[in-house]
Every structure is written in structure tokens, then in C-alpha cells.
Amino acid sequence: MGFLLVMKNKITWYEMKKQYPDEWLIITDFDLDKSGHILDGIVNRHAKDKDDVY
């Protein structure tokens, strides 16, 4: 398996994109804006390969 478990603190969508560029993410405990876009959440897993995350 190539996925990594990460911290349990909420971070913003901008921080997720900055910390995990070009990676697949499993995001929990997330908040959405009125358009349904993620504002922030907890990144539980991340990996370069989609199959490693799921």
C-alpha cells in the first residue's frame, strides 16, 4: 500500500492543494460552501495513486 495516514486537524482546501499537490485525498469532517465546494476538512489519507487511497 502506498497511502499515508495524516493528522486529524482541519485544514483549508487551499492548504490541502498546497500540501498534497497532484494527490488523491480522502477528506472527512468537511465543510462546504453554498455551491457545494469544500472549504475545509480533515485529510485522512493521501497518495499519488488513486488505487492506494481507496
Stockholm file with secondary structure:
# STOCKHOLM 1.0

chainA/1-54         MGFLLVMKNKITWYEMKKQYPDEWLIITDFDLDKSGHILDGIVNRHAKDKDDVY
#=GR chainA/1-54 SS CCCEECCCSCEEHHHHHHHSTTCEEEEEEEEECTTSCEEEEEEEEEESSHHHHC
#=GC SS_cons        CCCEECCCSCEEHHHHHHHSTTCEEEEEEEEECTTSCEEEEEEEEEESSHHHHC
//
